[in-house]
Amino acid sequence: MNKHLITCLTAILLLFNSCARNPVTGKRELSLMSTEQEIAMGKEADPQIVAQFGLYEDSELQTFIKEKGQQMAAISHRKDLKYEFKVVDSPVVNAFAVPGGYVYFTRGIMAHFNNEAEFAGVLGHEIGHVTARHSARQQSKTMLAQLGLIAGIIAAPQLAQYAEAAQQGLGLLFLKFGRDDERESDRLGVEYSTKIGYDAQEMAGFFNTLSRVGGDQQEAIPDFLSTHPNPADRNRTVKKLATEWQQKVNATDLKVNRDSYLKMIDGIIYGEDPKQGYVENDVFYHPVLKFQFPVPRGWALQNSPQQVQMVPKDGKALMLLMLAPGNSLQAAAESFLQNYQMVPVESKNTTVNGLQAIAVVADQQAQQDQQAQQQQQQPAVRALMYFIEYGGNVYNMMGLTSAADFNTYYPVFNANITSFRQLTDQAKINKKPNRIRIKPVKQSATLSKALTALGAKNDQLKELAVLNGMQLNDKVQQGTLVKVLEQ
């Protein structure tokens, strides 16, 4: 038999064997990922996601999402999975799921819900991504195209290895679902939330809130709207689906639970949490670890529990601050250089604002083929790094760029790194986060007047209208619970 024909027949057989029945549609579809592989991928990604964002410290909210999530998972199309549901500590308005049944809501989106039914609709939507195997489908397409995960690296490709966003677990968050997948998840969100007794009409209303929320492009994950269809279209479609499902299951006394939800999120942190580090007037402050350093003007900053990343608009350089493992400055420096296969060009013992430090300039060679190795080429990356001993920790603060650009960026690297210092300003140390407070309207009026009467400032009114899912000229009755912001 012709070898080419054998190869083609073998490929067809492999593809046929790779077809699996979709749990939601019942149709056979190409899948290069088994259920076991989905579970393994989610299990591997989960600790990376939790480490990147942290869990939000509110036992009531964590219990709430777990209980509602398990209740909904039990009536889903994939009851066999061991689901996990978590609220992560990010201000971005988002919810996302990864293969294997791992579902995450940010505190940012929890702050924007105004009742349990809105939450339940989005919860069903995210579970729908899991039950319909959307992530697995996208992974299969990626594997067929022989492409790696794109994790949203904020700097030049040669610097990517130093940025945590390159990890596979975080890369899963950047898989783009098609509009058909999103519509299917909307449909499943309506179905699942209706089946556990919630009014899915509220899910439609939440899309109005989403359309008014602006996404922060510098955050580590995209906002909810960035990967989803037009909110107005979704609103109309979900309303229609909600009516159909309510008729199908003959639903009565569907839950909204506005007041109970608002009381539960009373005190939730809104926006950035200063204790995790914050930027004010181009200076980064960390109140808990008590250090500060300037941020180069015009550079974007991304903060996570593991490290602080800064990058210029052209993306040709990267500055990082992270803890360096090691029992001493020398051990920390040697360990880092070894782990990243960097060769020191020069090194010296020094001090940074009274703190003991080691300064190192080091190179990392590019991966080269044999022919390229025969030529003398410049190193791919050159770095200025300081290992600074402070507060019982060794901090590694460094600037990286290509060898060709190193002299251009060196003054910026050196000026910012050598400005690392102890934070002593009590006003900066004691800075409080904004928190949502739930208060009853004092007297029937427009939302604008009601919020003003509760102490809201004029420059907060538009933002508070979005948070409350209302317009400023909407009428609110005395006693109605509304959200305000306080420190």
Beta strands, then each sheet from edge to edge (+ up, - down):
strand 1: 19-21
strand 2: 28-30
strand 3: 84-88
strand 4: 95-98
strand 5: 102-106
strand 6: 269-270
strand 7: 278-280
strand 8: 283-286
strand 9: 291-294
strand 10: 300-303
strand 11: 307-311
strand 12: 317-323
strand 13: 343-352
strand 14: 355-364
strand 15: 381-390
strand 16: 393-401
strand 17: 421-422
strand 18: 434-440
strand 19: 445-446
strand 20: 475-476
strand 21: 481-486
sheet 1: 1+ 2-
sheet 2: 3+ 5+ 4-
sheet 3: 6+ 18- 21+
sheet 4: 7+ 8- 9+ 17-
sheet 5: 10+ 11- 12+ 16- 15+ 14- 13+
sheet 6: 19+ 20-
end
